[in-house]
Amino acid sequence: MPQVELLCPAGDLERLKFAVLYGADAVYAAGESFGMRSAPKNFTPQALAEGAAFAHARGKKLYVALNTVPTNEELAALPAFLQQARAAGADAFIVADWGVLRCVKQCTPHMPVHVSTQAGVANWGAACFAYELGAKRVVLARELSIKEIEAIRRNTPPELELEVFVHGAMCMSFSGRCLLSNYFTARDANRGACTQPCRWKWQTVDAPSAQELAARGAKFAARCFDVAEDEGGSYILNANDLCAAPLLGQLVQAGVTSLKIEGRAKTFYYAASTAAAYRRALDAYLADPLNDNFELPAEVYEELTRTSHRHYSPGFYFGREQARQATDSATYIREWEFVGTVDGWENGVASCQQRGKWSLGDTLEALCPDGRSIPLNPEWIENEAGERVESTPHAMEKYTIPTPELPPMSLLRRKTV
């Protein structure tokens, strides 16, 4: 069986480090240009070099996303960016535009290329064409079923790697090719600045005609009607989050070699938690890969409920007919709240930093880099001045609590419901 990679998001250097420490085999990031996510801080050249060194020191890889569709003017700056990212230590470039692929092959010919899901590779012909153009990997379109992925694997060179998304937000448009945000807010989804109009609650409007305005006066109001999906509202374009953790065995058997988690715009806590969960799931499968009845360990799904998320769905992996995509709310499910980091532990006492308020008596857990989740019930909190306090209300304050042994960079969370 080929080695299977767990690929995790890294919106900045902090998120990169947590993803790597919590189980990622590789991370994907973007520089200050050409990346499909403008909300995260992304990476300066210096941070990219530091991130690559951090990953490589632990036997992991760093891929740099160049998955926007550049303008003519932007192409002039691309060669210098490619040379800079290569020098920083990037292990591959993720590209969506054929002009970018051409430039990569001209300027950094030995750099591996992954063709982004933005390119919409949905059949084996497109995958073979990408391979013939020099791609080492294709990130398949999210609209494919497992059976369609199997067909692509059967009809493509075995050297071509296949990557799929297994977790995170889903786009209602075909692999991200959407103009709604640009049309409504002048922020372009294909350039990393989507405002997600698909998450809005929609109405149809019966606007007054000129004759009605003249007859009834300027105060005549437009009539608004819900675009009814059900009694919960009219979120007709609003997609569930993808969770394919129970399907890892089927995806690997279908020929997938890289399992990708979405979320470069999300927090380092999300990066750590999802990496830990999918690391445990993948290791459980690989321990017995010939078992056709892989069952997801219960603690994996429990961990995936510890981050903020929409209702989970298997996406399109069972086909369009069985896809449960639409969710009837724009709100998130938040059963746990991230409240702190562990800087060190000695003699039964953890040194922590506040990332959210919690109080004595709250239900707490510590998530450790090795994936363990440890329940906590601290008997006291001591602030930096050595005073016993009842809670941690001050942003980024340092404090200590009595705990079982916790490794540095463990994460503290509080149950909210």
C-alpha positions as CSV (number, residue, x, y, z in Angstrom):
1,M,0.0,0.0,0.0
2,P,1.4,3.4,-0.9
3,Q,2.1,5.9,1.9
4,V,-1.0,8.1,2.6
5,E,-0.5,11.7,3.5
6,L,-2.5,13.8,6.0
7,L,-2.4,17.4,4.6
8,C,-3.4,20.2,7.0
9,P,-4.0,24.0,6.6
10,A,-1.5,26.6,7.8
11,G,-2.8,30.2,7.6
12,D,0.3,31.5,9.4
13,L,3.4,30.3,11.2
14,E,1.6,29.6,14.5
15,R,-1.0,27.5,12.7
16,L,1.7,25.7,10.8
17,K,3.5,24.7,14.0
18,F,0.4,23.4,15.7
19,A,-0.7,21.4,12.6
20,V,2.7,19.8,12.3
21,L,3.0,19.0,16.1
22,Y,-0.5,17.5,16.2
23,G,-0.1,15.1,13.3
24,A,0.1,16.6,9.8
25,D,2.4,14.9,7.3
26,A,2.4,18.0,5.3
27,V,0.9,21.5,5.5
28,Y,-0.2,23.9,2.8
29,A,0.3,27.7,3.1
30,A,0.4,30.8,1.0
31,G,2.7,33.7,0.6
32,E,1.6,37.3,0.5
33,S,0.5,37.0,-3.1
34,F,-1.2,34.5,-5.4
35,G,-3.0,32.6,-2.6
36,M,-6.7,31.8,-2.5
37,R,-7.2,33.0,1.1
38,S,-6.7,36.7,1.9
39,A,-8.2,36.6,5.4
40,P,-5.3,34.7,7.1
41,K,-2.1,36.6,7.8
42,N,-0.3,34.3,5.3
43,F,3.5,34.1,5.1
44,T,6.2,36.7,4.6
45,P,9.3,35.3,2.9
46,Q,11.0,35.1,6.3
47,A,8.0,33.3,7.9
48,L,7.8,30.9,5.0
49,A,11.5,30.0,5.4
50,E,11.0,29.5,9.2
51,G,7.9,27.4,8.5
52,A,9.7,25.2,6.0
53,A,12.6,24.7,8.4
54,F,10.2,23.8,11.2
55,A,8.4,21.2,9.1
56,H,11.5,19.7,7.5
57,A,13.2,19.3,10.9
58,R,10.3,17.0,11.8
59,G,10.2,15.1,8.5
60,K,7.2,17.0,7.2
61,K,6.5,18.9,4.0
62,L,5.4,22.4,3.1
63,Y,3.4,23.2,-0.1
64,V,2.8,26.7,-1.2
65,A,-0.5,27.6,-2.8
66,L,-0.5,29.7,-5.9
67,N,-4.1,29.0,-6.7
68,T,-5.6,32.3,-7.7
69,V,-6.3,33.3,-11.3
70,P,-3.7,36.1,-11.8
71,T,-4.3,39.2,-13.9
72,N,-1.9,40.0,-16.8
73,E,-0.2,42.6,-14.6
74,E,0.3,40.2,-11.7
75,L,2.0,37.6,-14.0
76,A,5.1,39.9,-14.2
77,A,5.7,39.5,-10.5
78,L,5.3,35.7,-10.5
79,P,8.8,34.6,-11.5
80,A,10.4,36.4,-8.6
81,F,7.8,35.0,-6.2
82,L,8.5,31.5,-7.4
83,Q,12.2,31.8,-6.9
84,Q,11.7,33.3,-3.4
85,A,9.3,30.5,-2.4
86,R,11.7,27.8,-3.7
87,A,14.6,29.3,-1.9
88,A,12.5,29.4,1.3
89,G,12.2,25.6,1.2
90,A,8.8,25.0,-0.5
91,D,8.3,21.3,-1.4
92,A,5.7,21.9,-4.1
93,F,3.5,24.5,-5.7
94,I,-0.3,24.2,-5.8
95,V,-1.5,25.9,-9.0
96,A,-5.0,26.5,-10.5
97,D,-4.2,28.5,-13.6
98,W,-2.4,27.1,-16.7
99,G,-0.4,30.2,-17.1
100,V,0.9,29.8,-13.6
101,L,1.8,26.2,-14.4
102,R,3.7,27.3,-17.5
103,C,5.6,29.9,-15.5
104,V,6.5,27.4,-12.8
105,K,7.9,25.0,-15.4
106,Q,9.9,27.8,-17.0
107,C,11.2,29.5,-13.8
108,T,11.5,26.6,-11.3
109,P,11.4,23.5,-13.6
110,H,12.4,21.0,-10.9
111,M,9.7,22.1,-8.4
112,P,6.8,19.5,-8.0
113,V,3.5,20.9,-9.1
114,H,0.1,20.0,-7.6
115,V,-2.9,21.0,-9.7
116,S,-5.5,22.7,-7.4
117,T,-9.1,21.7,-7.0
118,Q,-9.8,25.2,-8.5
119,A,-8.8,23.7,-11.8
120,G,-11.9,21.4,-11.7
121,V,-10.2,18.1,-12.4
122,A,-13.3,15.8,-12.5
123,N,-12.4,13.0,-14.9
124,W,-9.4,10.9,-15.8
125,G,-8.8,12.7,-19.1
126,A,-8.2,16.0,-17.3
127,A,-6.0,14.2,-14.8
128,C,-3.9,12.6,-17.5
129,F,-3.6,16.0,-19.3
130,A,-2.4,17.6,-16.1
131,Y,0.2,14.8,-15.7
132,E,1.4,15.3,-19.3
133,L,1.9,19.0,-18.5
134,G,4.1,18.1,-15.6
135,A,1.8,17.8,-12.6
136,K,2.9,15.4,-9.9
137,R,-0.5,15.5,-8.2
138,V,-4.0,16.6,-8.9
139,V,-6.4,17.8,-6.2
140,L,-9.7,16.4,-7.4
141,A,-12.9,18.4,-7.8
142,R,-15.0,18.2,-4.6
143,E,-18.1,17.1,-6.6
144,L,-16.7,13.6,-7.3
145,S,-18.1,10.4,-5.7
146,I,-15.8,7.5,-4.5
147,K,-16.8,5.5,-7.5
148,E,-15.7,8.3,-9.8
149,I,-12.4,8.6,-8.0
150,E,-11.8,4.9,-8.4
151,A,-12.4,5.3,-12.2
152,I,-9.8,8.2,-12.3
153,R,-7.3,6.0,-10.5
154,R,-7.8,3.1,-12.9
155,N,-7.2,5.3,-15.9
156,T,-4.3,7.5,-14.8
157,P,-0.6,6.8,-14.5
158,P,0.2,5.2,-11.1
159,E,2.9,7.9,-10.6
160,L,0.2,10.6,-10.6
161,E,-0.9,11.3,-7.0
162,L,-4.5,11.9,-6.2
163,E,-5.6,14.3,-3.4
164,V,-9.1,14.9,-2.0
165,F,-10.6,17.1,0.7
166,V,-11.9,15.2,3.7
167,H,-12.9,17.9,6.1
168,G,-14.0,21.5,6.3
169,A,-16.3,24.1,4.7
170,M,-17.8,23.3,1.3
171,C,-18.4,25.8,-1.5
172,M,-21.8,25.8,-3.2
173,S,-20.1,26.6,-6.5
174,F,-18.2,24.2,-8.8
175,S,-14.8,23.9,-7.0
176,G,-14.9,27.6,-5.9
177,R,-15.7,29.1,-9.3
178,C,-18.2,31.6,-8.0
179,L,-18.9,35.3,-8.8
180,L,-21.6,36.0,-6.2
181,S,-19.2,37.7,-3.8
182,N,-17.7,39.8,-6.5
183,Y,-21.1,40.8,-7.8
184,F,-22.6,41.8,-4.5
185,T,-19.5,43.2,-2.6
186,A,-16.7,43.6,-5.2
187,R,-14.7,41.0,-3.2
188,D,-13.6,38.2,-5.5
189,A,-13.9,34.6,-4.3
190,N,-11.4,33.5,-6.9
191,R,-8.8,35.9,-5.5
192,G,-9.2,34.9,-1.9
193,A,-11.7,37.5,-0.6
194,C,-15.0,35.7,-0.6
195,T,-17.8,37.2,1.6
196,Q,-19.8,34.0,1.4
197,P,-23.2,35.3,0.1
198,C,-24.2,31.6,-0.1
199,R,-24.4,31.7,3.7
200,W,-26.9,34.6,3.7
201,K,-30.6,34.2,4.2
202,W,-32.4,35.0,0.9
203,Q,-35.7,36.6,-0.1
204,T,-37.3,37.4,-3.4
205,V,-38.5,41.0,-3.8
206,D,-41.5,42.1,-5.7
207,A,-40.3,45.7,-6.4
208,P,-42.9,48.4,-7.2
209,S,-43.2,49.4,-10.8
210,A,-43.0,53.1,-11.9
211,Q,-46.7,53.1,-12.4
212,E,-47.3,51.8,-8.8
213,L,-45.0,54.4,-7.4
214,A,-46.7,57.2,-9.3
215,A,-50.1,56.0,-8.2
216,R,-49.4,55.3,-4.5
217,G,-46.5,57.6,-3.7
218,A,-42.8,57.3,-3.1
219,K,-43.4,55.4,0.2
220,F,-44.8,52.4,-1.6
221,A,-42.8,49.5,-0.1
222,A,-41.4,46.5,-2.0
223,R,-42.9,43.2,-1.1
224,C,-40.4,40.6,0.3
225,F,-41.0,36.9,0.3
226,D,-38.9,34.2,1.8
227,V,-37.3,31.7,-0.6
228,A,-38.6,28.9,1.6
229,E,-36.5,25.9,2.1
230,D,-38.4,24.9,5.3
231,E,-39.7,26.5,8.4
232,G,-36.1,27.2,9.6
233,G,-35.4,29.7,6.9
234,S,-34.3,30.1,3.3
235,Y,-30.6,29.3,3.2
236,I,-30.9,27.8,-0.2
237,L,-27.2,28.0,-1.1
238,N,-25.8,27.2,2.3
239,A,-23.7,24.0,2.4
240,N,-23.0,21.7,5.3
241,D,-19.4,21.1,6.4
242,L,-17.6,18.1,5.0
243,C,-16.6,15.3,7.4
244,A,-15.2,12.2,5.6
245,A,-13.4,10.7,8.6
246,P,-15.6,7.6,8.5
247,L,-14.8,7.1,4.8
248,L,-11.0,7.2,5.1
249,G,-10.7,3.5,4.3
250,Q,-12.8,3.7,1.2
251,L,-10.9,6.8,0.0
252,V,-7.5,5.1,0.4
253,Q,-8.8,1.9,-1.3
254,A,-10.1,4.1,-4.1
255,G,-6.5,5.2,-4.7
256,V,-6.2,8.5,-2.9
257,T,-2.7,9.3,-1.6
258,S,-3.3,12.6,0.1
259,L,-6.2,13.5,2.5
260,K,-6.7,17.3,2.8
261,I,-8.3,19.3,5.6
262,E,-9.8,22.7,4.6
263,G,-9.3,25.8,6.8
264,R,-6.4,28.1,6.3
265,A,-8.6,31.0,7.5
266,K,-9.4,29.1,10.8
267,T,-7.6,29.2,14.1
268,F,-4.5,27.3,15.3
269,Y,-6.8,25.5,17.7
270,Y,-8.8,24.2,14.7
271,A,-5.6,23.2,12.9
272,A,-4.4,21.2,15.9
273,S,-7.8,19.6,16.7
274,T,-8.6,18.4,13.2
275,A,-5.0,17.2,12.6
276,A,-5.1,15.2,15.9
277,A,-8.5,13.7,15.0
278,Y,-7.6,12.7,11.4
279,R,-4.1,11.5,12.5
280,R,-5.8,9.0,14.9
281,A,-8.3,8.0,12.2
282,L,-5.7,7.4,9.6
283,D,-3.4,5.5,11.9
284,A,-6.3,3.3,13.0
285,Y,-7.0,2.4,9.4
286,L,-3.4,1.9,8.3
287,A,-2.9,-0.5,11.3
288,D,-5.3,-2.9,9.5
289,P,-5.6,-1.7,5.9
290,L,-7.0,-5.1,4.6
291,N,-10.0,-4.8,6.8
292,D,-12.9,-3.8,4.6
293,N,-15.1,-2.9,7.5
294,F,-13.1,0.0,9.0
295,E,-14.9,1.6,11.9
296,L,-14.0,5.1,12.9
297,P,-12.7,5.2,16.5
298,A,-15.4,6.9,18.6
299,E,-12.9,9.4,20.0
300,V,-12.1,10.7,16.5
301,Y,-15.7,12.0,15.9
302,E,-15.8,13.2,19.5
303,E,-12.7,15.3,18.8
304,L,-14.3,16.7,15.6
305,T,-17.2,18.0,17.7
306,R,-14.8,20.0,19.8
307,T,-14.3,22.6,17.1
308,S,-16.8,25.1,15.8
309,H,-18.5,23.6,12.8
310,R,-21.7,23.5,10.7
311,H,-23.7,20.3,10.5
312,Y,-21.5,17.5,9.1
313,S,-22.0,15.8,5.7
314,P,-20.2,13.2,3.6
315,G,-20.3,15.7,0.8
316,F,-20.6,14.1,-2.7
317,Y,-18.7,10.9,-1.9
318,F,-21.8,8.7,-2.2
319,G,-23.0,10.5,-5.3
320,R,-25.1,13.5,-6.0
321,E,-28.4,11.7,-5.3
322,Q,-27.3,11.0,-1.7
323,A,-25.5,14.2,-1.1
324,R,-26.8,16.0,2.0
325,Q,-25.4,19.4,1.3
326,A,-27.8,22.1,2.4
327,T,-28.0,23.3,6.0
328,D,-30.8,25.5,7.2
329,S,-28.8,27.9,9.4
330,A,-25.8,30.2,9.0
331,T,-24.8,29.7,12.6
332,Y,-22.1,27.3,13.9
333,I,-22.3,24.5,16.4
334,R,-20.1,25.4,19.3
335,E,-20.2,22.9,22.1
336,W,-16.6,23.6,23.3
337,E,-14.6,26.8,23.5
338,F,-10.8,27.1,23.3
339,V,-9.6,28.9,26.4
340,G,-5.8,28.6,26.8
341,T,-2.4,27.1,25.9
342,V,0.0,25.2,28.1
343,D,3.5,26.7,28.1
344,G,5.1,24.2,30.5
345,W,4.4,21.7,33.3
346,E,6.4,20.9,36.4
347,N,5.6,19.1,39.7
348,G,1.9,18.8,39.0
349,V,1.4,22.5,38.0
350,A,0.8,23.7,34.4
351,S,1.9,27.2,33.3
352,C,-0.8,28.5,31.0
353,Q,-1.7,31.5,28.9
354,Q,-5.3,32.7,28.6
355,R,-7.1,32.6,25.2
356,G,-10.6,32.8,26.6
357,K,-12.3,33.2,30.0
358,W,-13.1,30.2,32.2
359,S,-13.9,29.8,35.9
360,L,-13.4,27.2,38.6
361,G,-16.1,24.6,38.3
362,D,-16.2,24.7,34.5
363,T,-15.8,21.4,32.6
364,L,-12.3,21.5,31.0
365,E,-10.2,19.3,28.8
366,A,-6.6,19.4,27.6
367,L,-5.8,18.3,24.1
368,C,-2.2,17.1,23.9
369,P,0.0,17.0,20.8
370,D,-0.1,13.2,20.8
371,G,-3.9,13.3,20.4
372,R,-4.9,12.5,24.0
373,S,-7.8,14.4,25.5
374,I,-7.4,14.7,29.2
375,P,-10.3,15.9,31.5
376,L,-9.4,18.5,34.0
377,N,-10.9,19.7,37.2
378,P,-8.4,22.3,38.7
379,E,-8.9,23.0,42.4
380,W,-7.4,26.5,42.1
381,I,-6.1,29.2,39.7
382,E,-3.1,31.3,40.5
383,N,-2.4,34.5,38.5
384,E,1.0,35.8,37.6
385,A,1.2,37.8,40.9
386,G,0.8,34.5,42.9
387,E,-2.8,35.4,43.9
388,R,-5.6,32.8,44.0
389,V,-8.4,33.8,41.6
390,E,-11.7,32.3,40.6
391,S,-11.5,32.8,36.8
392,T,-9.2,34.0,33.9
393,P,-10.9,37.2,32.6
394,H,-7.9,39.0,31.2
395,A,-6.8,38.5,27.6
396,M,-3.4,36.7,27.3
397,E,-2.8,36.6,31.1
398,K,-0.4,34.1,32.5
399,Y,-1.6,31.7,35.2
400,T,-0.9,28.3,36.8
401,I,-3.3,25.4,37.6
402,P,-2.8,21.9,39.1
403,T,-3.1,19.2,36.4
404,P,-1.9,15.8,35.5
405,E,1.3,15.9,33.4
406,L,0.7,18.0,30.2
407,P,3.3,18.5,27.4
408,P,4.0,22.0,26.2
409,M,1.7,23.3,23.5
410,S,-1.3,21.4,24.9
411,L,-4.5,23.2,24.4
412,L,-7.2,23.9,27.0
413,R,-10.9,24.0,26.2
414,R,-14.2,24.6,28.1
415,K,-17.5,22.9,27.5
416,T,-20.1,25.5,26.7
417,V,-23.3,23.4,26.6
